[in-house]
Each structure stands twice: as C-alpha cells, then as structure tokens.
Amino acid sequence: WNGKEFEGRNLTVNEARPMEERPRRNFNDSRGGFNKDKRSW
C-alpha cells in the first residue's frame, strides 16, 4: 500500500480517518475518470 509507507507515521494515530478517507477519495477520482471516458466514447 502506498499510504501505509507514506503515512505509516500517522497511520497509528489516524488509522481509520486518513486510511478510510484517502482510499475513498482515490476511488471517486478513478470512477469519475472512467465514467468520463465511457461517456465520451
């Protein structure tokens, strides 16, 4: 996991907050890009 090594220091303090909000944001960004590409197609 990229966040594990990058935010490994704050992972113990905010393990549920940054871990759950970071991957969730990435998923939304990835989904929007995929939908945009499909829509244009």
C-alpha positions as CSV (number, residue, x, y, z in Angstrom):
1,W,0.0,0.0,0.0
2,N,1.3,3.5,-0.8
3,G,-0.4,5.2,2.1
4,K,1.0,2.6,4.5
5,E,4.6,3.5,3.9
6,F,4.0,7.2,3.1
7,E,1.6,7.8,6.1
8,G,3.0,5.0,8.2
9,R,3.8,7.5,10.9
10,N,0.3,8.9,11.2
11,L,-1.2,5.5,10.4
12,T,-1.2,4.5,14.0
13,V,-2.8,7.8,15.2
14,N,-5.3,8.2,12.4
15,E,-5.5,4.7,11.1
16,A,-9.3,4.9,10.4
17,R,-9.6,8.5,9.4
18,P,-6.8,9.0,6.8
19,M,-6.9,5.4,5.6
20,E,-10.7,5.5,5.0
21,E,-10.8,9.0,3.6
22,R,-7.6,8.6,1.4
23,P,-8.6,5.5,-0.5
24,R,-12.2,6.7,-0.8
25,R,-11.1,9.9,-2.5
26,N,-8.9,8.0,-4.9
27,F,-11.8,5.7,-5.7
28,N,-14.0,8.6,-6.5
29,D,-11.4,10.2,-8.7
30,S,-10.8,6.9,-10.6
31,R,-14.5,6.4,-11.0
32,G,-15.1,9.9,-12.4
33,G,-12.3,9.5,-14.9
34,F,-13.6,6.1,-16.0
35,N,-17.2,7.4,-16.4
36,K,-16.0,10.5,-18.3
37,D,-14.0,8.2,-20.7
38,K,-17.0,6.0,-21.2
39,R,-19.4,8.9,-21.8
40,S,-17.1,10.4,-24.5
41,W,-17.0,7.0,-26.2
